[in-house]
């Protein structure tokens, strides 16, 4: 079926503009059939990013950084979102979707699964928009997320429009709203005034993404009350998104995969967050990425991949791996470690240890069982941090362990 320019424009307006009240503030870009509908055939569709349009200062203030595709793929694989008919009736959300890197890759996987299952293409679009969802507070981010999904879904959209008519095309499920406020309002049994057609808590089989990283100043009383179980001291945005993401998971088997700072391993400000995670979920995987400079552009940050499962019964082991760079994510060696050796209790709180060898875990375990801290009066060994570890306070033991002094929180 051939579509006129008028029809293409009508489809584009449905796809690109969502719930933003100020959508007219966007430039009047003419999105032609060529710019969207000629891109879908590409094997690796390049995600169009909007971050180059904003200043570095604003990006740092909002904690906005583009996620490398190899991290996206690893997190989806780690969470169990793979090419299979099993995901066709599952729901996935990225609660801080940005330009849609996680959404686009998950849709690519979903489309492959639809094709493999033999489902007619005219049914694809309706199934995709019921299975994948994104949220971002930034209208520009939502626009580019929809643009990226539109290019990927072009053939399915056209087939659906040809079969059922243009009026049957529903908007893409990318919502410009405040994730934390909606989550808080639902947990309090209230309706957030800006909430339109989306419900978040206890709904999703997969929660994935790269949440914003920044210290939250003057946290609203409502949010402080709802997230009190995970907040201690100065709250960080990524910790709040972790808490909210866990609440979004279905209570039986829902899985979360985030890339987050390593500071939560042992930082004092995250002791309540660790406790909340331990009570609500089972830790499936931790990937320690040692390179601080090349994960995100223009930022120096220690990061890790964390995968959790909403389950009342803890997994006996945690999959641990160590990667020098993001390029090593798929090739790095992983191994299973007993949960009790990863999550160790020290002086009334827990510290999570990540190492590159089973032997190191055995050594740490023996030391901790005998002494609570090296800096305690039994040993009286005053520990110091190297400058590059001082800010994070991370619990790491492994490569280069002899070169770096242990953190006082580490207990070895």
The 8 nearest C-alpha neighbors of each residue, nearest first, counted from 0:
[[1, 161, 2, 158, 157, 160, 162, 3],
 [0, 2, 3, 161, 157, 6, 4, 7],
 [3, 1, 6, 7, 0, 4, 5, 157],
 [2, 4, 6, 5, 7, 1, 8, 32],
 [5, 3, 7, 6, 8, 2, 31, 32],
 [4, 6, 8, 3, 7, 9, 2, 10],
 [5, 7, 9, 3, 8, 4, 2, 10],
 [8, 6, 4, 10, 9, 5, 11, 3],
 [7, 9, 11, 5, 6, 10, 4, 12],
 [8, 10, 6, 12, 7, 11, 5, 13],
 [11, 9, 7, 13, 8, 12, 6, 14],
 [12, 10, 8, 14, 13, 9, 15, 7],
 [11, 13, 9, 15, 10, 14, 16, 8],
 [12, 14, 10, 170, 11, 15, 16, 9],
 [15, 13, 11, 170, 12, 171, 16, 10],
 [14, 16, 145, 12, 11, 13, 142, 146],
 [17, 15, 12, 14, 13, 22, 142, 18],
 [16, 18, 19, 15, 170, 174, 173, 171],
 [17, 19, 20, 174, 175, 16, 195, 22],
 [20, 18, 22, 21, 17, 175, 138, 16],
 [19, 21, 22, 18, 23, 17, 24, 175],
 [20, 22, 19, 23, 24, 25, 138, 18],
 [21, 23, 24, 19, 20, 25, 16, 138],
 [24, 22, 25, 21, 26, 27, 20, 19],
 [25, 23, 22, 21, 26, 27, 20, 138],
 [24, 26, 23, 22, 27, 28, 21, 139],
 [27, 25, 28, 24, 23, 29, 22, 139],
 [28, 26, 25, 29, 23, 24, 30, 22],
 [27, 29, 26, 30, 25, 31, 11, 8],
 [28, 30, 31, 27, 8, 26, 34, 11],
 [31, 29, 28, 34, 32, 11, 35, 8],
 [32, 30, 33, 34, 29, 35, 7, 8],
 [31, 33, 36, 35, 34, 7, 30, 37],
 [34, 32, 37, 31, 35, 36, 38, 30],
 [35, 33, 31, 32, 30, 36, 37, 38],
 [36, 34, 150, 33, 32, 37, 38, 149],
 [35, 37, 153, 32, 33, 38, 150, 34],
 [36, 38, 33, 35, 39, 34, 32, 40],
 [39, 37, 36, 40, 150, 35, 41, 34],
 [38, 40, 151, 150, 41, 37, 153, 36],
 [41, 39, 38, 42, 37, 151, 44, 43],
 [42, 40, 39, 43, 44, 38, 45, 37],
 [41, 43, 44, 40, 39, 45, 38, 107],
 [44, 42, 41, 45, 40, 46, 39, 107],
 [43, 45, 41, 42, 46, 39, 38, 151],
 [46, 44, 43, 47, 147, 41, 48, 38],
 [45, 47, 48, 147, 44, 100, 98, 99],
 [48, 46, 45, 147, 143, 49, 98, 146],
 [49, 47, 98, 50, 46, 143, 51, 65],
 [48, 50, 51, 52, 143, 140, 47, 98],
 [51, 49, 52, 53, 48, 58, 65, 64],
 [50, 52, 53, 49, 48, 54, 55, 58],
 [53, 51, 50, 49, 54, 48, 139, 55],
 [54, 52, 50, 51, 55, 57, 58, 49],
 [53, 55, 57, 56, 58, 52, 51, 50],
 [54, 56, 58, 57, 59, 53, 297, 60],
 [55, 57, 59, 54, 58, 60, 53, 61],
 [58, 56, 60, 54, 59, 55, 61, 53],
 [57, 59, 63, 55, 61, 60, 56, 62],
 [60, 58, 62, 56, 57, 61, 55, 63],
 [59, 61, 57, 58, 62, 56, 213, 63],
 [62, 60, 58, 59, 63, 57, 211, 213],
 [61, 63, 211, 212, 59, 60, 58, 213],
 [64, 62, 58, 61, 211, 59, 65, 97],
 [65, 63, 295, 66, 62, 58, 296, 50],
 [64, 66, 67, 295, 63, 50, 48, 97],
 [65, 67, 68, 64, 71, 70, 209, 100],
 [68, 66, 70, 69, 65, 71, 294, 295],
 [67, 69, 71, 70, 72, 66, 100, 101],
 [70, 68, 72, 71, 67, 73, 325, 326],
 [71, 69, 73, 68, 72, 67, 74, 325],
 [72, 70, 68, 74, 69, 73, 101, 75],
 [71, 73, 69, 75, 70, 74, 76, 68],
 [74, 72, 76, 70, 75, 71, 77, 69],
 [75, 73, 77, 71, 76, 256, 72, 78],
 [74, 76, 80, 78, 72, 77, 73, 79],
 [75, 77, 73, 79, 74, 78, 80, 81],
 [76, 78, 74, 79, 75, 73, 306, 256],
 [79, 77, 75, 76, 80, 254, 256, 74],
 [78, 80, 76, 77, 81, 75, 254, 74],
 [81, 79, 75, 76, 78, 86, 82, 77],
 [80, 82, 79, 83, 76, 108, 75, 86],
 [83, 81, 112, 108, 111, 109, 84, 80],
 [82, 84, 85, 112, 81, 86, 87, 115],
 [83, 85, 87, 86, 112, 116, 82, 113],
 [86, 84, 83, 87, 88, 89, 82, 112],
 [87, 85, 89, 84, 88, 83, 80, 109],
 [88, 86, 84, 89, 85, 109, 112, 113],
 [87, 89, 86, 90, 85, 130, 84, 126],
 [90, 88, 86, 87, 204, 130, 91, 203],
 [89, 91, 130, 203, 204, 131, 205, 88],
 [92, 90, 205, 131, 203, 206, 204, 130],
 [93, 91, 132, 206, 133, 131, 94, 205],
 [92, 94, 133, 96, 207, 208, 95, 206],
 [95, 93, 134, 96, 133, 92, 178, 135],
 [96, 94, 135, 134, 93, 210, 97, 208],
 [95, 97, 93, 99, 133, 135, 134, 94],
 [96, 98, 140, 99, 95, 135, 141, 144],
 [99, 97, 144, 140, 143, 48, 100, 96],
 [98, 100, 144, 102, 96, 97, 101, 103],
 [99, 101, 103, 102, 98, 104, 46, 66],
 [102, 100, 104, 99, 103, 71, 105, 208],
 [103, 101, 99, 105, 100, 104, 106, 93],
 [104, 102, 106, 100, 105, 101, 99, 148],
 [103, 105, 107, 101, 106, 102, 108, 100],
 [104, 106, 108, 102, 107, 103, 101, 109],
 [107, 105, 109, 103, 108, 104, 110, 102],
 [106, 108, 104, 110, 105, 109, 103, 111],
 [109, 107, 105, 111, 106, 110, 82, 112],
 [108, 110, 106, 112, 111, 107, 105, 113],
 [111, 109, 113, 107, 112, 108, 106, 114],
 [110, 112, 114, 108, 109, 113, 115, 107],
 [111, 113, 115, 109, 82, 83, 110, 114],
 [114, 112, 110, 116, 115, 111, 118, 109],
 [113, 115, 111, 117, 116, 112, 118, 110],
 [114, 116, 112, 117, 113, 111, 84, 118],
 [117, 115, 113, 114, 118, 112, 84, 83],
 [118, 116, 114, 115, 119, 113, 112, 120],
 [117, 119, 113, 116, 114, 120, 122, 123],
 [120, 118, 121, 122, 117, 123, 114, 113],
 [119, 121, 123, 122, 155, 118, 158, 159],
 [120, 122, 159, 158, 119, 123, 155, 162],
 [123, 121, 120, 119, 124, 125, 126, 159],
 [122, 124, 120, 126, 125, 121, 155, 127],
 [125, 123, 127, 155, 126, 122, 156, 128],
 [124, 126, 128, 127, 123, 122, 129, 169],
 [127, 125, 123, 129, 124, 128, 130, 122],
 [128, 126, 124, 130, 129, 125, 123, 131],
 [129, 127, 130, 125, 126, 131, 172, 171],
 [128, 130, 126, 127, 131, 125, 90, 132],
 [129, 131, 90, 127, 128, 91, 89, 126],
 [132, 130, 91, 128, 90, 92, 127, 129],
 [131, 133, 92, 172, 173, 91, 93, 130],
 [134, 132, 173, 93, 96, 92, 94, 174],
 [135, 133, 174, 94, 95, 173, 96, 175],
 [136, 134, 95, 175, 137, 96, 176, 97],
 [135, 137, 176, 175, 177, 138, 134, 178],
 [136, 138, 140, 135, 139, 141, 175, 97],
 [139, 137, 141, 140, 175, 142, 136, 19],
 [140, 138, 142, 141, 137, 143, 49, 25],
 [139, 141, 97, 98, 137, 143, 138, 142],
 [142, 140, 144, 138, 139, 143, 145, 135],
 [141, 143, 139, 145, 140, 144, 15, 146],
 [142, 144, 146, 98, 140, 145, 141, 147],
 [145, 143, 98, 99, 141, 147, 146, 142],
 [144, 146, 148, 142, 143, 15, 147, 149],
 [147, 145, 143, 149, 144, 148, 15, 142],
 [148, 146, 144, 150, 149, 145, 143, 46],
 [147, 149, 151, 145, 150, 146, 103, 152],
 [148, 150, 146, 152, 151, 147, 153, 145],
 [151, 149, 35, 153, 147, 148, 39, 152],
 [150, 152, 39, 148, 149, 153, 147, 38],
 [151, 153, 149, 155, 150, 154, 148, 156],
 [152, 154, 156, 36, 150, 155, 151, 149],
 [155, 153, 157, 156, 152, 158, 39, 36],
 [154, 156, 158, 124, 152, 153, 157, 123],
 [157, 155, 153, 159, 154, 158, 124, 160],
 [156, 158, 160, 154, 159, 155, 161, 153],
 [159, 157, 121, 161, 155, 160, 156, 154],
 [158, 160, 121, 162, 156, 157, 161, 163],
 [159, 161, 164, 165, 157, 163, 162, 158],
 [160, 162, 158, 159, 164, 163, 157, 0],
 [163, 161, 159, 160, 164, 158, 121, 157],
 [162, 164, 160, 159, 161, 167, 165, 166],
 [165, 163, 160, 166, 167, 161, 162, 159],
 [166, 164, 160, 167, 168, 10, 163, 161],
 [167, 165, 168, 164, 169, 160, 163, 10],
 [166, 168, 165, 164, 163, 169, 160, 159],
 [169, 167, 166, 165, 160, 170, 159, 13],
 [168, 170, 167, 171, 13, 14, 166, 125],
 [171, 169, 14, 13, 172, 17, 168, 16],
 [170, 172, 14, 173, 128, 169, 145, 17],
 [173, 171, 132, 128, 174, 170, 133, 131],
 [174, 172, 133, 134, 171, 132, 141, 145],
 [175, 173, 134, 176, 172, 133, 18, 135],
 [174, 176, 136, 135, 138, 134, 19, 141],
 [177, 175, 136, 174, 135, 178, 134, 193],
 [176, 178, 136, 180, 179, 181, 135, 175],
 [179, 177, 181, 180, 182, 176, 94, 134],
 [178, 180, 182, 181, 177, 183, 243, 240],
 [181, 179, 183, 182, 177, 178, 184, 222],
 [180, 182, 184, 178, 183, 179, 191, 185],
 [183, 181, 179, 185, 180, 184, 178, 186],
 [184, 182, 180, 186, 181, 185, 225, 179],
 [183, 185, 189, 187, 181, 186, 182, 191],
 [186, 184, 188, 182, 187, 183, 189, 181],
 [187, 185, 183, 188, 184, 182, 225, 200],
 [186, 188, 184, 185, 189, 183, 225, 182],
 [189, 187, 185, 186, 184, 190, 183, 191],
 [188, 190, 184, 187, 185, 191, 186, 183],
 [191, 189, 184, 192, 185, 188, 194, 181],
 [190, 192, 194, 193, 184, 181, 189, 180],
 [191, 193, 194, 190, 195, 181, 189, 184],
 [194, 192, 191, 195, 176, 181, 177, 190],
 [193, 195, 191, 192, 196, 181, 197, 190],
 [196, 194, 197, 193, 18, 192, 174, 191],
 [195, 197, 194, 198, 174, 172, 18, 193],
 [198, 196, 195, 199, 194, 174, 172, 181],
 [197, 199, 200, 196, 202, 185, 181, 194],
 [200, 198, 247, 202, 182, 197, 201, 181],
 [199, 201, 247, 246, 202, 198, 182, 248],
 [202, 200, 249, 247, 248, 246, 203, 250],
 [201, 203, 249, 200, 247, 248, 199, 204],
 [204, 202, 248, 90, 205, 249, 91, 247],
 [203, 205, 253, 90, 249, 89, 248, 91],
 [206, 204, 91, 254, 203, 255, 253, 207],
 [207, 205, 255, 92, 91, 93, 244, 254],
 [208, 206, 256, 93, 257, 255, 205, 92],
 [207, 209, 257, 93, 210, 101, 256, 95],
 [208, 210, 258, 257, 211, 95, 259, 66],
 [211, 209, 237, 95, 208, 240, 212, 259],
 [210, 212, 62, 237, 63, 236, 213, 209],
 [213, 211, 62, 237, 236, 210, 235, 214],
 [214, 212, 235, 236, 62, 215, 211, 60],
 [213, 215, 235, 234, 236, 216, 233, 212],
 [216, 214, 235, 234, 236, 218, 213, 217],
 [215, 217, 218, 214, 233, 234, 235, 219],
 [218, 216, 219, 215, 220, 234, 223, 233],
 [217, 219, 216, 223, 215, 220, 222, 234],
 [220, 218, 222, 221, 223, 217, 224, 216],
 [219, 221, 223, 222, 224, 218, 217, 225],
 [222, 220, 224, 223, 219, 225, 183, 184],
 [223, 221, 225, 224, 219, 220, 226, 183],
 [222, 224, 220, 226, 221, 227, 225, 219],
 [223, 225, 227, 221, 222, 226, 220, 228],
 [226, 224, 222, 223, 227, 183, 221, 186],
 [225, 227, 223, 228, 224, 229, 222, 230],
 [226, 228, 230, 224, 229, 223, 225, 231],
 [229, 227, 226, 230, 271, 275, 272, 225],
 [228, 230, 272, 271, 227, 226, 275, 231],
 [231, 229, 227, 234, 271, 228, 226, 272],
 [230, 232, 268, 271, 233, 269, 234, 229],
 [233, 231, 268, 234, 230, 269, 267, 235],
 [232, 234, 231, 235, 268, 214, 215, 230],
 [235, 233, 215, 230, 214, 232, 236, 231],
 [234, 236, 214, 238, 215, 213, 237, 233],
 [237, 235, 239, 238, 212, 213, 211, 215],
 [236, 238, 240, 212, 210, 239, 211, 235],
 [239, 237, 241, 240, 235, 236, 242, 272],
 [238, 240, 242, 236, 241, 237, 243, 235],
 [241, 239, 243, 237, 242, 238, 244, 236],
 [242, 240, 238, 244, 239, 243, 237, 245],
 [241, 243, 239, 245, 240, 244, 238, 246],
 [244, 242, 240, 246, 245, 241, 239, 182],
 [245, 243, 241, 247, 246, 242, 240, 206],
 [244, 246, 242, 247, 248, 243, 241, 255],
 [245, 247, 243, 244, 200, 248, 201, 242],
 [248, 246, 200, 201, 244, 245, 199, 202],
 [249, 247, 253, 203, 201, 245, 246, 204],
 [248, 250, 201, 253, 202, 203, 251, 204],
 [249, 251, 309, 248, 252, 253, 201, 310],
 [252, 250, 249, 310, 253, 309, 311, 248],
 [251, 253, 309, 310, 308, 254, 250, 249],
 [252, 254, 204, 249, 248, 309, 308, 205],
 [255, 253, 308, 205, 307, 78, 204, 309],
 [254, 256, 206, 307, 306, 207, 205, 308],
 [255, 257, 306, 207, 74, 305, 78, 206],
 [258, 256, 208, 305, 207, 209, 304, 259],
 [257, 259, 304, 209, 303, 305, 302, 208],
 [258, 260, 302, 303, 257, 304, 261, 209],
 [261, 259, 302, 262, 301, 303, 263, 300],
 [262, 260, 302, 263, 301, 303, 264, 393],
 [261, 263, 391, 260, 393, 266, 264, 392],
 [262, 264, 269, 261, 266, 265, 260, 273],
 [265, 263, 351, 262, 393, 261, 394, 350],
 [264, 266, 350, 393, 263, 394, 351, 392],
 [267, 265, 392, 262, 263, 269, 268, 264],
 [266, 268, 269, 270, 265, 231, 263, 392],
 [269, 267, 231, 266, 232, 270, 233, 234],
 [270, 268, 272, 267, 263, 271, 266, 273],
 [269, 271, 273, 267, 272, 268, 274, 348],
 [272, 270, 229, 274, 273, 269, 230, 231],
 [271, 273, 229, 269, 275, 274, 270, 276],
 [274, 272, 276, 270, 271, 275, 277, 269],
 [273, 275, 271, 277, 272, 276, 278, 270],
 [276, 274, 272, 278, 273, 277, 229, 271],
 [275, 277, 273, 279, 274, 278, 280, 272],
 [278, 276, 274, 275, 280, 279, 273, 281],
 [277, 279, 275, 276, 280, 274, 311, 281],
 [280, 278, 276, 277, 275, 309, 311, 310],
 [281, 279, 309, 310, 308, 276, 277, 278],
 [280, 282, 313, 308, 307, 314, 310, 283],
 [283, 281, 307, 284, 317, 306, 280, 308],
 [284, 282, 317, 307, 306, 318, 281, 308],
 [283, 285, 318, 306, 317, 305, 319, 282],
 [286, 284, 305, 319, 304, 287, 318, 306],
 [287, 285, 320, 304, 303, 321, 319, 288],
 [286, 288, 303, 321, 322, 289, 320, 285],
 [289, 287, 322, 303, 323, 290, 302, 324],
 [288, 290, 323, 287, 291, 322, 324, 301],
 [291, 289, 324, 323, 288, 292, 293, 301],
 [292, 290, 301, 300, 299, 293, 289, 294],
 [293, 291, 299, 290, 294, 298, 300, 295],
 [292, 294, 295, 291, 290, 296, 324, 325],
 [293, 295, 292, 325, 291, 296, 290, 67],
 [296, 294, 293, 298, 64, 297, 65, 66],
 [295, 297, 298, 293, 294, 64, 65, 292],
 [298, 296, 295, 299, 292, 55, 293, 64],
 [297, 299, 296, 295, 300, 292, 291, 294],
 [300, 298, 292, 291, 297, 301, 295, 293],
 [301, 299, 291, 302, 298, 292, 260, 294],
 [300, 302, 291, 261, 260, 289, 290, 299],
 [303, 301, 260, 261, 259, 288, 300, 258],
 [302, 304, 287, 286, 288, 258, 259, 261],
 [303, 305, 258, 286, 285, 257, 259, 306],
 [306, 304, 285, 257, 256, 284, 258, 303],
 [305, 307, 256, 284, 283, 255, 282, 78],
 [308, 306, 282, 255, 283, 254, 281, 280],
 [307, 309, 254, 281, 280, 253, 310, 252],
 [310, 308, 280, 253, 252, 250, 251, 254],
 [309, 311, 280, 312, 251, 308, 252, 281],
 [312, 310, 313, 280, 279, 309, 281, 278],
 [311, 313, 310, 314, 281, 280, 309, 315],
 [314, 312, 281, 315, 311, 310, 280, 282],
 [313, 315, 316, 281, 312, 282, 317, 283],
 [314, 316, 338, 337, 313, 317, 339, 336],
 [315, 317, 337, 338, 336, 314, 335, 318],
 [318, 316, 283, 336, 335, 284, 338, 319],
 [317, 319, 335, 284, 334, 283, 336, 285],
 [320, 318, 285, 333, 334, 284, 286, 335],
 [319, 321, 333, 286, 332, 287, 355, 285],
 [320, 322, 287, 286, 355, 288, 331, 323],
 [323, 321, 288, 324, 327, 331, 328, 287],
 [322, 324, 289, 290, 288, 327, 321, 325],
 [325, 323, 326, 290, 322, 327, 288, 289],
 [324, 326, 327, 328, 294, 70, 322, 69],
 [327, 325, 324, 328, 69, 329, 330, 322],
 [328, 326, 330, 325, 324, 331, 322, 329],
 [329, 327, 325, 331, 326, 330, 322, 73],
 [328, 330, 327, 331, 73, 326, 69, 325],
 [331, 329, 327, 328, 332, 326, 322, 333],
 [332, 330, 327, 328, 329, 322, 333, 321],
 [331, 333, 320, 330, 334, 321, 322, 319],
 [334, 332, 320, 319, 331, 318, 335, 321],
 [333, 335, 319, 318, 336, 320, 332, 357],
 [334, 336, 318, 317, 316, 319, 337, 333],
 [337, 335, 316, 317, 338, 318, 334, 340],
 [336, 338, 316, 340, 339, 315, 317, 341],
 [337, 339, 316, 341, 340, 315, 317, 342],
 [340, 338, 342, 337, 341, 343, 315, 316],
 [341, 339, 338, 337, 342, 343, 364, 360],
 [340, 342, 352, 338, 351, 339, 343, 353],
 [343, 341, 351, 339, 340, 350, 338, 349],
 [342, 344, 350, 349, 341, 339, 340, 351],
 [343, 345, 349, 348, 350, 347, 342, 346],
 [344, 346, 348, 347, 349, 371, 343, 350],
 [347, 345, 348, 344, 371, 349, 372, 408],
 [346, 348, 345, 344, 349, 270, 350, 343],
 [349, 347, 345, 344, 346, 270, 350, 274],
 [350, 348, 344, 343, 345, 342, 351, 270],
 [349, 351, 265, 343, 342, 264, 344, 352],
 [350, 352, 342, 264, 341, 265, 343, 394],
 [353, 351, 341, 394, 395, 350, 354, 342],
 [354, 352, 395, 396, 394, 351, 341, 287],
 [353, 355, 396, 397, 356, 395, 352, 359],
 [354, 356, 397, 321, 320, 398, 353, 357],
 [357, 355, 358, 359, 354, 397, 360, 334],
 [356, 358, 360, 359, 361, 355, 336, 354],
 [357, 359, 361, 356, 360, 362, 363, 355],
 [358, 360, 362, 361, 357, 356, 363, 354],
 [361, 359, 363, 357, 358, 362, 364, 340],
 [360, 362, 364, 358, 359, 363, 365, 357],
 [361, 363, 359, 365, 360, 364, 366, 358],
 [364, 362, 360, 366, 365, 361, 411, 367],
 [363, 365, 361, 367, 362, 366, 360, 368],
 [364, 366, 362, 368, 363, 367, 361, 369],
 [365, 367, 363, 369, 364, 368, 370, 411],
 [368, 366, 370, 364, 369, 371, 365, 363],
 [367, 369, 365, 366, 370, 364, 371, 363],
 [370, 368, 367, 366, 365, 371, 364, 372],
 [369, 371, 367, 372, 368, 366, 373, 377],
 [372, 370, 367, 345, 410, 369, 346, 373],
 [373, 371, 410, 375, 374, 370, 411, 367],
 [374, 372, 380, 375, 378, 410, 411, 379],
 [373, 375, 380, 381, 379, 372, 382, 378],
 [376, 374, 372, 379, 373, 377, 378, 371],
 [375, 377, 379, 378, 374, 373, 380, 372],
 [376, 378, 375, 379, 370, 373, 374, 372],
 [379, 377, 373, 376, 380, 375, 374, 372],
 [378, 380, 374, 376, 375, 377, 381, 373],
 [381, 379, 374, 373, 378, 382, 375, 376],
 [380, 382, 374, 379, 383, 373, 407, 375],
 [383, 381, 407, 405, 406, 380, 374, 404],
 [384, 382, 404, 406, 405, 381, 385, 407],
 [385, 383, 404, 389, 406, 388, 405, 386],
 [384, 386, 388, 387, 389, 403, 404, 383],
 [387, 385, 389, 388, 384, 390, 383, 391],
 [386, 388, 385, 389, 390, 384, 391, 301],
 [389, 387, 391, 386, 385, 390, 392, 384],
 [388, 390, 386, 384, 392, 391, 387, 385],
 [391, 389, 388, 392, 387, 386, 262, 393],
 [390, 392, 262, 393, 388, 389, 261, 266],
 [393, 391, 266, 389, 390, 388, 262, 265],
 [394, 392, 391, 265, 262, 264, 395, 261],
 [393, 395, 352, 409, 265, 264, 351, 353],
 [396, 394, 353, 352, 354, 393, 397, 409],
 [397, 395, 354, 400, 353, 394, 359, 398],
 [396, 398, 354, 400, 355, 399, 395, 359],
 [399, 397, 400, 355, 396, 354, 401, 356],
 [398, 400, 402, 401, 397, 403, 396, 404],
 [399, 401, 397, 398, 402, 403, 396, 404],
 [402, 400, 399, 403, 404, 398, 397, 405],
 [401, 403, 399, 400, 404, 398, 385, 405],
 [404, 402, 400, 401, 385, 405, 399, 384],
 [403, 405, 384, 383, 385, 382, 406, 402],
 [406, 404, 382, 384, 383, 409, 403, 407],
 [405, 407, 409, 408, 384, 383, 382, 392],
 [406, 408, 409, 382, 405, 410, 374, 383],
 [409, 407, 406, 410, 265, 350, 394, 392],
 [410, 408, 406, 394, 407, 411, 405, 350],
 [409, 411, 372, 408, 373, 371, 367, 407],
 [410, 409, 363, 373, 366, 367, 372, 405]]
